[in-house]
Amino acid sequence: MRSYCRICERDTNHKIISEEIVDFEDEGSEVFGQDKYQIIRCMGCDNVAFREEGWFSEDINPYTGQPMLRIVLYPKASGDDLQLKRMMEVPHKIRRIYEETIGSYNNQNFILCATGLRAIIEGVCAEENIKDGPVKSVKNKKGNVEIFRKENLQGKIGGLYERNLITESHAEILHEHRFLGNKAVHELDMPSAEELKLGIEILEHTLENIYELKYKGGELQYKRELRKMKALKK
């Protein structure tokens, strides 16, 4: 049988490991249907999932006249879902918030997702012990731009740049992203799926730049030194 695989990220051939079929019927109202509960395994990557398939006599497709088939996969999976990136060097607490944020997006809990994105930035600042940072203000009466230090999230993003953890352009992007979380939390403004998807991509790049690249750079240096040592022994 064909089914969507969240690991392969496409429809693939699956093997049914176990299946339970439940038929139901209400004789008084002549309502009937069927539910199938299946444990399935992808024949490409061996991922195991639970699949629920069913139909109901009163839920009819107006174009074909046939009952409409309902299919649900657990864990929830579809072509629109986002997959977690493996970022093992990211601190556990931040990685947990990231995982819950992706889960909120996939379940279309968009306000919670936006809140999670803001929490990730706050978590990174807390992990790096950044409590404040420089913030540019509007020009004063003399036409000069004044710099103040603030302890809010705007200031902490400036602190990330000040510590050379992110670039200036990256900081500006995070400042824009910060307002997405502000509106969701304080005004209950529902962000779109497209806005959130872009915000998640920005946060993933941020986590990779701060935590993953440092580890990968060290690993690359180690492998280079190891290769040189092996060359000297020949």
N, C-alpha and C positions, 0 to 999 in steps of 0.2 A: 504494500500500500504506500501511497505518497502522503507525506506530511511535512510541515515546516519544522526545520531543525534550528534551534537558537544558536548552536555552535557553528554549524556550516553556513547559517544565515541565508538559507534558501530551502525550497521544497526538495526533499530527497526521498529515496526509497527507505521504508522502515519495515522492521519485522515486529509482528505482534507477539509479545512474550506471554501475555495473559489477557483474557477478555471475559467480561461478564455482561450478558445481554438481559435487559429487563423490559418486558412488554407490559403496557398498562392499558386499561380500557374501563370506561364508565358506561355500563349498559344503559343506564337511564337517559343519559344525554348523548349517547353514541359518540363520545369523545374517546380517542385512542392515540397511541403513539409508541415510541420505542427509545430507550436510552442504552448506549453502549459505553462501558467503562473499560479502558484498555491501558495496559503498560506496554510501551513501544520502545524499540531501540533503533537508532539511526544506523543504517548499513554502511554509512561512510565514515563516521567518527565514533560510533558506539555510544553516543549520548543516550541516556535513558530518560524518558518523560512519561507523564500520565496524560492520556487523551480521553476526553469525554465527547461523544457524538450522539446526537438525538434529533428526533423530529416529532411534531405534534400535529394532529389532524386539522386543528383550527388555524394553524399558522401556514397559510397557503401563499405560494408565489403567484401574484395576479397574472403574470405573463405565461407561465407554464401550467398552472393549475395543479401543481404538485406541492406536497409539503416542503417547507424550507428546512434545510439541514443546518443544525447548530453544532459548531465544533469549538471546543475550548481546550487549550493546552496548559499544563502545569509542569514547571513554573511557566507563568504567562509568557507567551512568545508570539511575535508576529514580525513581519518585515519592517514595521515602523519602530520597533523597540531598539533601545540603545544597549550596547553590550559594555560590561565593565572592563576597563583596561587593567591589566596586571601591573600594578605599581607597588612592588614589594618593599621599596625603600621609603615609601611614605609612612609617617608615624601612624600607629594603629588607630588612634582616636580620629585622626583626619580621614583615614581610609574608610572608617566606619560611617562617618557623615557622608562621604562621597558615595558609598554603596547605597545608603538610604535615599540619597538625592536621586540617583539613577532609578531606584525603585519607584520613587514618587513620580518621576517623569513617565515611566512605562505604564503606570497605573492612572495617568492623566490627573494626578493631584498637583496641578501646576503652581498653586500658591505655596504649597509645602516645598515643592522643588526649588522655587526661587528663594525661599527662606534658607534652604539647605546650601544653595550656592553662596549666599552671604556668610553662612556659618563656616563654610570651608575657608574663606578668606580670614575670618576672625580666628579660626583654629590655627592656620599657618602663622599668623602674627603672634599668637599665644605661644606656640611651639618654639618660635625663634626669639621669644622674649622681647618683642617689639611693642612698646607701650604708647608711643607717640611718633610724630614725624612732622616734617615741614609741609606747610600748606600755603599756596600762593593766594593772596587776597586781591581785591580790586585795587586799582591805582588810587593813591592818596591825593591830597590837594596839590602836591608838588608834581604829580604825574609819575611818581615812582611806585613800582609794585612791591608791596610789603610781604615779608615772609613770616608766618607765625607757626608755632608748634601746637598741634592739637592731639588730643587723646582719643578722638573718635575714629571711625573706620577710615575716613578720608586721610587723617593724619597717619594712621598705621600703614596705609598703602604707600604714602610718602616715605615712611620708615623702611619699608622693604626696598625701595629704590636707594635710599640713603645707605643702606647696608650692602648694596651691590648684589642683592638677591634677585632683582629683576631689573630690566632696562627701563629707561625713561618712557619709551613708547609703550612698553608693557604696562607700566604704571598708569598711563593715560587710559589704556583700554580697560584696566580694572576699575578706574574711577567711573567710567561709563557704565560698567557692569554693576557697580555698587548701587546705582540708582534703581536698577531693576529689582533688587532685593528690598530697597527702601519702600518703593511703591507697593510691592506685594504685601509687606508686613504692616505698614502704617495705614495704607489706603485701601487694602484688600483689592488691589487692582490686578485683574487676571492677565498674566503675560501669555503670549501665544506660544505654541509649541516650537515655532521657528526661532523665536527670541531665546527660549530656554535652551534649545539645542545648541545655538551659537554660544550662549553663556557657558554651557557645560564643556564645549570644546576649548574655550578660553581657559577655564579652570583646570582642565586636564593638562594643557600645555604649561600652565603655571606650576602645577605639581611636578611635572616631568622636569622642568627647568631647574627647580629648586632642589629636588631630591633625587630623581632618577639619573640625571646627567652626571652628577657628581660621582655616583656609584659606578656608572658605566665608564666614565673617564678613568677612574682608579683601576677598574678591571682591565681596560685597554692598556694602561701603562704597565700593569703586572704582566700581561701576556707578551708585551714587547720585550720586557726585561727577561722573561723566561726564554723567549726565542733567541735573544742574544747569548744567554748562558749556554743554551744547547749548541749554538753555532761555534762558540769558543771551545767546547769539548770535542768537537769533531777534528 
